[in-house]
Amino acid sequence: MAARSHSIAWITVAAVLTLFAAAPAEAQSFSCRTTNNCTEAVICSDHQLGRLDEKMADRYYKLRSLSGRREARQLLEGQRDWLADRNSCGCNADCLIDYYTSRIRQFDRLLEE
């Protein structure tokens, strides 16, 4: 009887681990469980884009933490504009990679100042 319950416990653990392994990685700056558009769906399905999104978000939050109130507000407005432009790529992963790469370079230059 003890051997049977031990086997059931291991089967349960294996099933849970399988579920977690099958779940998409979520490294993005937004939840992939509730994507709002095709652009976000592509970012969620592409590991490179997910990493770029996280890298860009990291730079954004670093800049924001180093900014005064006025600069932080301008940074937020610029980020909203950038997101709208990014979304114009639609489902085109190459376009999104270009947008992210450019934005990360821009943030890196600002962080170096």
C-alpha positions in Angstrom: 0.0 0.0 0.0 2.8 2.4 0.9 4.5 1.7 -2.4 1.3 2.5 -4.3 0.9 5.9 -2.6 4.6 6.7 -3.2 4.1 6.0 -6.9 1.0 8.2 -7.1 3.0 11.0 -5.4 5.7 10.7 -8.0 3.2 10.7 -10.8 1.6 13.8 -9.4 4.9 15.6 -9.2 5.9 14.6 -12.7 2.5 15.8 -14.0 3.0 19.2 -12.3 6.5 19.6 -13.6 5.3 18.7 -17.1 2.7 21.5 -16.9 5.3 24.0 -15.8 7.7 23.0 -18.6 4.9 23.4 -21.2 4.0 26.9 -20.0 5.5 29.7 -22.1 8.4 31.6 -20.5 7.4 35.0 -19.5 10.3 37.3 -19.5 8.4 40.2 -21.2 7.5 43.5 -19.5 3.8 42.5 -19.8 1.7 39.5 -19.2 1.6 37.0 -22.1 -1.6 35.6 -20.6 -3.6 38.7 -21.7 -2.0 39.9 -24.9 -3.8 42.9 -26.4 -2.7 42.7 -30.0 -0.8 40.7 -32.6 2.5 42.5 -31.7 2.4 41.3 -28.1 1.4 37.8 -29.3 4.5 37.7 -31.5 6.7 39.0 -28.7 5.3 36.3 -26.4 6.0 33.6 -28.9 9.5 34.6 -29.8 12.3 34.2 -27.2 14.6 36.7 -28.8 11.8 39.4 -28.8 10.9 38.5 -25.2 14.5 39.0 -24.1 14.7 42.3 -26.1 11.4 43.5 -24.4 12.8 42.7 -21.0 16.1 44.4 -21.8 14.4 47.5 -23.1 12.1 47.6 -20.0 15.1 47.3 -17.7 16.8 50.3 -19.3 13.5 52.3 -19.2 13.1 51.7 -15.5 16.8 52.5 -14.8 16.4 55.8 -16.6 13.1 56.6 -14.8 14.7 56.0 -11.4 17.5 58.4 -12.3 15.1 61.1 -13.6 13.5 64.0 -11.9 9.7 64.3 -12.0 9.6 66.3 -15.2 12.1 64.1 -17.0 10.3 60.9 -15.8 7.0 62.3 -17.2 8.7 63.1 -20.5 10.2 59.6 -20.5 6.8 58.1 -20.0 5.3 60.1 -22.8 8.1 59.1 -25.1 7.7 55.4 -24.1 4.0 55.6 -24.9 4.7 57.1 -28.3 7.4 54.4 -28.9 4.9 51.6 -27.9 2.4 53.0 -30.4 5.1 53.0 -33.1 6.2 49.5 -32.1 2.7 48.2 -32.5 2.7 49.5 -36.1 5.0 46.5 -36.8 2.0 44.2 -36.3 3.1 40.6 -36.5 6.4 41.4 -38.3 9.2 40.0 -36.0 12.0 41.6 -38.0 10.4 45.0 -37.7 10.0 44.5 -33.9 13.6 43.4 -33.5 14.7 46.6 -35.3 12.4 48.8 -33.1 13.7 47.1 -29.9 17.3 47.2 -30.9 17.1 50.9 -31.7 15.3 51.8 -28.5 17.8 49.9 -26.4 20.7 51.7 -28.1 18.9 55.0 -27.4 18.5 54.2 -23.7 22.1 53.0 -23.5 23.3 56.3 -24.8 21.2 58.2 -22.3 22.4 56.0 -19.4 26.0 56.7 -20.4 25.5 60.5 -20.2 
